[in-house]
Amino acid sequence: MNQDTEALQAKDVEEMAKYGIVRQPVDYFLFDTFRYTSLKDAVAQAKRCENATEV
């Protein structure tokens, strides 16, 4: 199980509450072998690859 989806242990939840830490899910956009946090960046790379194969 990867770190992004792993279940939190009770002690982890307690520490988060103690320090005011908030867990926030993150969307990833996968293109080729790379992972992007920005759809704009993923699309830009896909377009660069598309243009490179058209030449």
ROKEBA-63119 format. One record per atom (N, C-alpha, C, O): residue number from 1; atom name; z, x, y. Coordinates in pm, 1 decimal. Example, Ala and Ser with C-alpha at 12.3 -4.5 7.8 and 13.67 -1.06 7.14 Angstrom:
2
+-----+----+----------+----------+----------+
!   k !  a !        Z !        X !        Y !
+-----+----+----------+----------+----------+
!   1 !  N !    780.0 !   1319.0 !   -569.0 !
!   1 ! CA !    780.0 !   1230.0 !   -450.0 !
!   1 !  C !    780.0 !   1320.0 !   -330.0 !
!   1 !  O !    846.5 !   1423.6 !   -331.9 !
!   2 !  N !    708.0 !   1285.0 !   -225.0 !
!   2 ! CA !    714.0 !   1367.0 !   -106.0 !
!   2 !  C !    787.0 !   1290.0 !      3.0 !
!   2 !  O !    803.9 !   1340.9 !    113.8 !
+-----+----+----------+----------+----------+
This chain:
55
+-----+----+----------+----------+----------+
!   k !  a !        Z !        X !        Y !
+-----+----+----------+----------+----------+
!   1 !  N !      0.0 !     84.9 !   -117.8 !
!   1 ! CA !      0.0 !      0.0 !      0.0 !
!   1 !  C !      0.0 !     89.3 !    123.8 !
!   1 !  O !     79.0 !    183.3 !    132.5 !
!   2 !  N !    -87.8 !     60.4 !    219.0 !
!   2 ! CA !    -91.6 !    147.2 !    336.4 !
!   2 !  C !     15.6 !    109.3 !    437.5 !
!   2 !  O !     75.8 !      2.3 !    429.2 !
!   3 !  N !     37.8 !    197.2 !    531.4 !
!   3 ! CA !    145.9 !    180.6 !    627.2 !
!   3 !  C !    127.0 !     57.7 !    715.6 !
!   3 !  O !    225.3 !      1.0 !    763.4 !
!   4 !  N !      4.5 !     16.1 !    737.9 !
!   4 ! CA !    -21.5 !    -97.1 !    825.9 !
!   4 !  C !     23.5 !   -229.8 !    766.1 !
!   4 !  O !     58.0 !   -322.2 !    839.7 !
!   5 !  N !     23.6 !   -240.1 !    634.0 !
!   5 ! CA !     53.7 !   -368.3 !    571.0 !
!   5 !  C !    180.1 !   -364.9 !    486.8 !
!   5 !  O !    214.4 !   -465.7 !    425.2 !
!   6 !  N !    249.5 !   -253.9 !    482.1 !
!   6 ! CA !    366.7 !   -246.2 !    395.8 !
!   6 !  C !    478.4 !   -336.0 !    446.1 !
!   6 !  O !    495.8 !   -355.4 !    566.4 !
!   7 !  N !    553.8 !   -390.3 !    351.3 !
!   7 ! CA !    667.4 !   -475.0 !    385.4 !
!   7 !  C !    780.2 !   -387.7 !    439.4 !
!   7 !  O !    802.7 !   -276.1 !    392.6 !
!   8 !  N !    849.2 !   -440.3 !    537.2 !
!   8 ! CA !    960.9 !   -366.8 !    594.9 !
!   8 !  C !   1086.8 !   -389.6 !    512.3 !
!   8 !  O !   1112.0 !   -500.2 !    464.3 !
!   9 !  N !   1164.0 !   -285.4 !    496.6 !
!   9 ! CA !   1293.1 !   -294.8 !    430.1 !
!   9 !  C !   1394.5 !   -352.7 !    529.9 !
!   9 !  O !   1374.8 !   -343.1 !    651.1 !
!  10 !  N !   1502.2 !   -412.4 !    479.2 !
!  10 ! CA !   1604.9 !   -471.5 !    565.6 !
!  10 !  C !   1660.4 !   -368.3 !    663.7 !
!  10 !  O !   1685.0 !   -400.0 !    780.0 !
!  11 !  N !   1680.3 !   -244.6 !    616.7 !
!  11 ! CA !   1733.7 !   -140.6 !    706.0 !
!  11 !  C !   1635.6 !   -107.8 !    818.4 !
!  11 !  O !   1676.3 !    -75.5 !    929.9 !
!  12 !  N !   1506.5 !   -116.3 !    788.0 !
!  12 ! CA !   1404.9 !    -92.3 !    890.9 !
!  12 !  C !   1410.4 !   -201.1 !    998.3 !
!  12 !  O !   1402.5 !   -172.5 !   1117.7 !
!  13 !  N !   1424.1 !   -326.0 !    954.0 !
!  13 ! CA !   1432.0 !   -438.8 !   1047.1 !
!  13 !  C !   1555.3 !   -424.7 !   1134.9 !
!  13 !  O !   1549.6 !   -451.7 !   1254.9 !
!  14 !  N !   1666.2 !   -382.7 !   1076.5 !
!  14 ! CA !   1790.0 !   -362.7 !   1153.0 !
!  14 !  C !   1771.4 !   -254.2 !   1258.9 !
!  14 !  O !   1812.1 !   -271.5 !   1373.8 !
!  15 !  N !   1710.2 !   -142.9 !   1220.3 !
!  15 ! CA !   1687.0 !    -34.8 !   1316.1 !
!  15 !  C !   1592.7 !    -78.8 !   1427.9 !
!  15 !  O !   1612.3 !    -43.4 !   1544.1 !
!  16 !  N !   1491.9 !   -154.8 !   1392.4 !
!  16 ! CA !   1399.1 !   -205.3 !   1493.2 !
!  16 !  C !   1473.9 !   -290.6 !   1595.7 !
!  16 !  O !   1454.2 !   -275.5 !   1716.3 !
!  17 !  N !   1559.3 !   -379.6 !   1547.0 !
!  17 ! CA !   1636.9 !   -465.7 !   1636.5 !
!  17 !  C !   1731.2 !   -382.2 !   1723.0 !
!  17 !  O !   1745.0 !   -407.2 !   1842.7 !
!  18 !  N !   1795.2 !   -284.3 !   1662.7 !
!  18 ! CA !   1890.5 !   -200.1 !   1734.7 !
!  18 !  C !   1824.3 !   -129.0 !   1852.2 !
!  18 !  O !   1882.6 !   -120.3 !   1960.2 !
!  19 !  N !   1702.6 !    -78.1 !   1831.8 !
!  19 ! CA !   1634.9 !      1.0 !   1933.6 !
!  19 !  C !   1530.6 !    -76.9 !   2013.4 !
!  19 !  O !   1464.0 !    -20.4 !   2100.2 !
!  20 !  N !   1516.1 !   -205.3 !   1984.7 !
!  20 ! CA !   1418.9 !   -286.2 !   2057.7 !
!  20 !  C !   1274.9 !   -254.6 !   2022.4 !
!  20 !  O !   1185.4 !   -268.5 !   2105.7 !
!  21 !  N !   1252.7 !   -212.4 !   1899.7 !
!  21 ! CA !   1116.9 !   -178.2 !   1854.0 !
!  21 !  C !   1049.4 !   -304.9 !   1801.4 !
!  21 !  O !   1109.2 !   -382.0 !   1726.4 !
!  22 !  N !    925.0 !   -324.9 !   1841.6 !
!  22 ! CA !    848.7 !   -442.0 !   1800.0 !
!  22 !  C !    728.4 !   -396.1 !   1718.3 !
!  22 !  O !    655.5 !   -305.3 !   1758.3 !
!  23 !  N !    709.0 !   -458.9 !   1605.4 !
!  23 ! CA !    591.9 !   -428.7 !   1522.0 !
!  23 !  C !    476.7 !   -517.1 !   1568.0 !
!  23 !  O !    492.8 !   -637.7 !   1586.9 !
!  24 !  N !    360.5 !   -455.4 !   1585.6 !
!  24 ! CA !    244.0 !   -529.1 !   1631.0 !
!  24 !  C !    125.0 !   -495.3 !   1541.9 !
!  24 !  O !     88.6 !   -378.5 !   1528.3 !
!  25 !  N !     64.8 !   -596.6 !   1481.7 !
!  25 ! CA !    -53.5 !   -570.5 !   1397.9 !
!  25 !  C !   -169.2 !   -517.8 !   1481.7 !
!  25 !  O !   -181.5 !   -549.6 !   1600.0 !
!  26 !  N !   -253.1 !   -437.4 !   1419.2 !
!  26 ! CA !   -367.0 !   -377.1 !   1488.0 !
!  26 !  C !   -494.4 !   -409.3 !   1409.9 !
!  26 !  O !   -497.8 !   -397.3 !   1287.4 !
!  27 !  N !   -597.4 !   -449.6 !   1480.9 !
!  27 ! CA !   -727.7 !   -471.4 !   1417.9 !
!  27 !  C !   -802.4 !   -338.9 !   1414.2 !
!  27 !  O !   -799.7 !   -261.9 !   1510.2 !
!  28 !  N !   -869.2 !   -313.4 !   1301.9 !
!  28 ! CA !   -954.4 !   -196.1 !   1288.6 !
!  28 !  C !  -1095.7 !   -242.6 !   1262.0 !
!  28 !  O !  -1117.4 !   -342.4 !   1193.4 !
!  29 !  N !  -1189.8 !   -171.6 !   1315.2 !
!  29 ! CA !  -1331.1 !   -199.8 !   1295.4 !
!  29 !  C !  -1389.5 !    -80.3 !   1221.8 !
!  29 !  O !  -1388.1 !     31.7 !   1273.0 !
!  30 !  N !  -1441.0 !   -104.2 !   1101.6 !
!  30 ! CA !  -1490.7 !      3.6 !   1017.5 !
!  30 !  C !  -1642.2 !     11.5 !   1027.1 !
!  30 !  O !  -1712.7 !    -88.5 !   1013.7 !
!  31 !  N !  -1690.2 !    132.6 !   1050.7 !
!  31 ! CA !  -1834.1 !    159.2 !   1048.4 !
!  31 !  C !  -1853.6 !    294.2 !    982.8 !
!  31 !  O !  -1792.4 !    393.6 !   1021.8 !
!  32 !  N !  -1940.2 !    295.9 !    882.2 !
!  32 ! CA !  -1965.5 !    416.5 !    805.6 !
!  32 !  C !  -1831.9 !    464.6 !    748.6 !
!  32 !  O !  -1765.3 !    388.0 !    679.0 !
!  33 !  N !  -1792.0 !    584.6 !    774.7 !
!  33 ! CA !  -1664.6 !    634.2 !    720.6 !
!  33 !  C !  -1556.7 !    640.9 !    827.7 !
!  33 !  O !  -1451.8 !    701.6 !    806.5 !
!  34 !  N !  -1581.7 !    578.9 !    942.6 !
!  34 ! CA !  -1488.1 !    588.2 !   1054.3 !
!  34 !  C !  -1419.5 !    455.1 !   1081.7 !
!  34 !  O !  -1474.0 !    348.3 !   1053.9 !
!  35 !  N !  -1300.2 !    463.5 !   1136.2 !
!  35 ! CA !  -1221.1 !    346.5 !   1171.4 !
!  35 !  C !  -1198.3 !    348.2 !   1323.3 !
!  35 !  O !  -1152.7 !    447.7 !   1379.6 !
!  36 !  N !  -1230.4 !    238.1 !   1386.4 !
!  36 ! CA !  -1218.0 !    226.4 !   1531.4 !
!  36 !  C !  -1117.0 !    118.1 !   1565.7 !
!  36 !  O !  -1105.5 !     18.5 !   1494.2 !
!  37 !  N !  -1043.9 !    137.1 !   1674.6 !
!  37 ! CA !   -954.4 !     32.2 !   1724.2 !
!  37 !  C !  -1024.1 !    -50.6 !   1831.4 !
!  37 !  O !   -969.6 !   -150.5 !   1878.3 !
!  38 !  N !  -1142.4 !    -10.0 !   1869.3 !
!  38 ! CA !  -1220.7 !    -80.9 !   1970.2 !
!  38 !  C !  -1353.4 !   -124.2 !   1909.7 !
!  38 !  O !  -1428.6 !    -41.2 !   1858.5 !
!  39 !  N !  -1382.3 !   -253.0 !   1915.4 !
!  39 ! CA !  -1511.5 !   -302.9 !   1867.3 !
!  39 !  C !  -1624.8 !   -241.0 !   1948.0 !
!  39 !  O !  -1729.9 !   -208.1 !   1893.0 !
!  40 !  N !  -1603.6 !   -225.2 !   2077.6 !
!  40 ! CA !  -1705.9 !   -165.8 !   2165.2 !
!  40 !  C !  -1744.0 !    -25.6 !   2116.5 !
!  40 !  O !  -1862.1 !      9.0 !   2114.5 !
!  41 !  N !  -1645.4 !     54.5 !   2077.5 !
!  41 ! CA !  -1673.0 !    189.8 !   2028.9 !
!  41 !  C !  -1747.2 !    187.0 !   1895.8 !
!  41 !  O !  -1837.9 !    267.2 !   1873.7 !
!  42 !  N !  -1709.3 !     95.2 !   1807.1 !
!  42 ! CA !  -1776.7 !     84.6 !   1676.6 !
!  42 !  C !  -1922.9 !     44.3 !   1694.6 !
!  42 !  O !  -2011.5 !    100.0 !   1629.7 !
!  43 !  N !  -1947.5 !    -51.2 !   1781.5 !
!  43 ! CA !  -2085.1 !    -96.2 !   1806.8 !
!  43 !  C !  -2166.7 !     15.6 !   1871.4 !
!  43 !  O !  -2283.2 !     35.8 !   1837.0 !
!  44 !  N !  -2105.8 !     87.6 !   1964.2 !
!  44 ! CA !  -2176.6 !    198.3 !   2029.9 !
!  44 !  C !  -2218.6 !    303.3 !   1927.3 !
!  44 !  O !  -2330.7 !    354.0 !   1932.9 !
!  45 !  N !  -2130.2 !    336.0 !   1834.3 !
!  45 ! CA !  -2163.9 !    434.5 !   1731.2 !
!  45 !  C !  -2273.0 !    381.4 !   1639.3 !
!  45 !  O !  -2364.5 !    455.0 !   1602.3 !
!  46 !  N !  -2263.9 !    254.9 !   1602.4 !
!  46 ! CA !  -2365.9 !    194.5 !   1516.7 !
!  46 !  C !  -2502.7 !    199.4 !   1584.4 !
!  46 !  O !  -2604.0 !    225.9 !   1519.7 !
!  47 !  N !  -2504.6 !    173.7 !   1714.3 !
!  47 ! CA !  -2631.5 !    179.9 !   1788.8 !
!  47 !  C !  -2684.4 !    322.1 !   1795.5 !
!  47 !  O !  -2805.0 !    344.0 !   1784.7 !
!  48 !  N !  -2594.4 !    420.3 !   1813.6 !
!  48 ! CA !  -2639.2 !    560.4 !   1814.9 !
!  48 !  C !  -2701.7 !    596.8 !   1680.5 !
!  48 !  O !  -2804.7 !    663.9 !   1675.7 !
!  49 !  N !  -2640.7 !    553.5 !   1573.8 !
!  49 ! CA !  -2694.5 !    581.7 !   1439.4 !
!  49 !  C !  -2828.4 !    511.9 !   1419.3 !
!  49 !  O !  -2921.6 !    569.1 !   1362.8 !
!  50 !  N !  -2836.8 !    388.9 !   1465.7 !
!  50 ! CA !  -2961.8 !    313.3 !   1453.7 !
!  50 !  C !  -3073.3 !    383.5 !   1530.6 !
!  50 !  O !  -3184.8 !    396.6 !   1480.1 !
!  51 !  N !  -3044.2 !    428.1 !   1651.2 !
!  51 ! CA !  -3144.6 !    496.8 !   1734.1 !
!  51 !  C !  -3185.6 !    629.6 !   1672.5 !
!  51 !  O !  -3301.9 !    668.8 !   1682.5 !
!  52 !  N !  -3093.4 !    698.8 !   1609.5 !
!  52 ! CA !  -3123.4 !    828.0 !   1548.0 !
!  52 !  C !  -3218.7 !    812.8 !   1430.3 !
!  52 !  O !  -3298.9 !    902.5 !   1404.2 !
!  53 !  N !  -3211.5 !    700.4 !   1358.6 !
!  53 ! CA !  -3299.9 !    681.3 !   1243.4 !
!  53 !  C !  -3436.1 !    626.5 !   1284.4 !
!  53 !  O !  -3530.6 !    630.3 !   1205.6 !
!  54 !  N !  -3447.1 !    575.4 !   1407.3 !
!  54 ! CA !  -3574.8 !    522.1 !   1455.2 !
!  54 !  C !  -3666.3 !    630.7 !   1507.1 !
!  54 !  O !  -3786.4 !    607.2 !   1520.0 !
!  55 !  N !  -3615.2 !    748.0 !   1537.2 !
!  55 ! CA !  -3694.7 !    855.5 !   1597.3 !
!  55 !  C !  -3779.3 !    923.2 !   1494.6 !
!  55 !  O !  -3853.0 !   1016.3 !   1526.9 !
+-----+----+----------+----------+----------+
